[in-house]
Every structure is written in structure tokens, then in C-alpha cells.
Amino acid sequence: MKSNKERGFIYEIEDDGFADLPTKEQAKHLQKSWNRYIKNG
Amino acid sequence: MFSKRKKLIISGCSYTDNYARQEKIEGFPIWGELLAEKLDMELINVGSCGYGNKAIYHTIIETMLKTKNIGLVISMWSEWQRVCPFVDVPENEPVNREPWRSFLPEREVLDAEWHDQFYKPPMKNPKKQGVKYELAKVIRDKHLDSIRGGVVQSLGYMFAFQSICENMEIPYLQIQGCLPLMGKNLLLNKMNYNELARHIVNSPYVAKFKNTFIGWPVNSRIGGYSFDDLLEDEHRLSEEDSHPNKRGHEIVTEVLYDNSKKILS
């Protein structure tokens, strides 16, 4: 996965299969994860 | 050249502003544009993505006061717990001259927390830096964003909007746009909306709104509805983004047009 350790911003999502998803699906996955967090937080 | 057409003034949040354009996704005509065309009026849309009800109220009233030949004014209200600090933007500000910096404190804090996963110490999560986050955190920690407070403030703006329009004899409509509370899980949603409904029913404003408030009292538990309640899944941008799509905007346009005809006839 893409990472930029110099700036400290690291895409290291540990969810199963995330790294294998196409970029568009990764974006959807992240949006769903965000929606879930906001709903349950 | 000055237009002889009457003006349609609207304000609201991302349900009124051109959200698709802001998000750089494929655009479509929004309800303000569709309604202006149907009514043969010139649109003045002062709504902006993110606006809370305080910002909506002030932008629409100020625009009403400085505009001539007004045909219709419509306020589409936003989430009731948003806060709206006003920034005294310098005249030479090159980037963001928008003075109203609205946000919903709970969403701001949770959004920042969610982003923690991307930043490995000692790097700092930039979402947790800046005035907006600091303010949101204090408001959350000190419980200054209660549902009751949102009801008191929002109903005050709504009633003031109605009273000013009546006083100025300007045709107007108002409607709740997005749902009044931030979406939570089923159990919390039920509790929160029961509380919202209780505060609305106990409010001194409850019997004061005229039929120019479409969907009053805004929530289905007490016989009302919002624009968002009119939308099915196929009327939204996607499963991940619940904003109204092209068809969603057409649906609310039909509702607003039908109600416009009643008050303009």
C-alpha cells in the first residue's frame, strides 16, 4: 500500500482484502468505515 | 441590463447549494434552478454546503433586505445542532472569504478521531489542530450541543424568518432539508428523535407556524416530514453518500412548486 512515512500519513488499513481492492473500491470502503464510526461513535 | 423577472431567493446547506459541483462529481440541475425555471424567476442562491441554521437565517434575511422585486423566498433548514461562528474575514483574504464557518461539533470530533488511524506518533493528526476542532471539542466536552438547545435556537430562527416575511409581505416557504439530527445507530436514533419530538411539542412555537412551513413539525413521530424523508435509496447519490441525486432534487422541486402555486395565486 501507498505510504508516506515522512509526513506520517500512512494508509495501512488492516481490514481483510483492503490492499487488494481497486482504488475506487478502497474509497468506498473508507467512506463506509467513516459512516459506521460516525453512526456508532 | 436589469432583469425584469422576479427574484427567487433561497438559502440552505448542501441540500440547497450545488453539492455535486463542490464534490467534483457529475453535476445536475439542483432544486433552486429547477424551481426558478418553473416559476420564471431569477435565482439568488445564498445557501452553502455545511451551513447551520444560524447562517441560513442571516444570509437569507440579509439578502431579502437588499434585494428588490422579490417573487419568493425559501429557507431550507439544516441540522439543528450545527454551530455557526462568524469569522471577520479580512478584505484581502485570497482563499476563503465565507464568514460563516458552520460545523456540527459531534461530527467534527468523531471525524478527527477516525483519522487517528492514519497518523503514527509522533506525527500529529491535522484534523485535531485548528480552531474548529478545539471549539468542537469544548462544546462536546461541556455538553453545549444538546438537542434541546438545537430545538430552541432552530425554532427561534424559523419563527423569526416567518415573522419577517409576513411583516415585509414577501411570499415565502420553509422546509426542513436534511434530517434535523445527525444519523446514529437505530437505538440512539430512536432515543434522540423521541427527545427532539418532545422538545418540539413542548415548545412555545409549536402552534405558531403557518402552512407555509412545508412538512411542519418536521418529524414523522409527530406528523411532519423533512425533504430527506421524501427520498428513497434510489433518490440518493450512492449507498455511501445520502445527499439527493438528480431525481431527489426533482422530487423536492415538485413539492415546492405545488406549494408555491398555492401562495402565489
HADDOCK unambig.tbl for C-alpha pairs under 7 A between the chains (distance, minus, plus):
assign (segid A and resid 8 and name CA) (segid B and resid 119 and name CA) 5.46 0.50 0.50
assign (segid A and resid 8 and name CA) (segid B and resid 120 and name CA) 5.83 0.50 0.50
assign (segid A and resid 8 and name CA) (segid B and resid 123 and name CA) 5.37 0.50 0.50
assign (segid A and resid 9 and name CA) (segid B and resid 118 and name CA) 5.46 0.50 0.50
assign (segid A and resid 9 and name CA) (segid B and resid 119 and name CA) 5.21 0.50 0.50
assign (segid A and resid 10 and name CA) (segid B and resid 118 and name CA) 5.10 0.50 0.50
assign (segid A and resid 10 and name CA) (segid B and resid 119 and name CA) 6.33 0.50 0.50
assign (segid A and resid 11 and name CA) (segid B and resid 118 and name CA) 6.18 0.50 0.50
assign (segid A and resid 28 and name CA) (segid B and resid 240 and name CA) 6.92 0.50 0.50
assign (segid A and resid 31 and name CA) (segid B and resid 240 and name CA) 6.27 0.50 0.50
assign (segid A and resid 32 and name CA) (segid B and resid 240 and name CA) 6.07 0.50 0.50
assign (segid A and resid 34 and name CA) (segid B and resid 114 and name CA) 6.88 0.50 0.50
assign (segid A and resid 37 and name CA) (segid B and resid 114 and name CA) 6.97 0.50 0.50
assign (segid A and resid 38 and name CA) (segid B and resid 107 and name CA) 6.69 0.50 0.50
assign (segid A and resid 38 and name CA) (segid B and resid 110 and name CA) 6.06 0.50 0.50
assign (segid A and resid 39 and name CA) (segid B and resid 183 and name CA) 6.07 0.50 0.50
assign (segid A and resid 39 and name CA) (segid B and resid 184 and name CA) 4.04 0.50 0.50
assign (segid A and resid 39 and name CA) (segid B and resid 185 and name CA) 5.38 0.50 0.50
assign (segid A and resid 40 and name CA) (segid B and resid 184 and name CA) 6.18 0.50 0.50
assign (segid A and resid 40 and name CA) (segid B and resid 185 and name CA) 5.87 0.50 0.50
assign (segid A and resid 41 and name CA) (segid B and resid 110 and name CA) 6.71 0.50 0.50
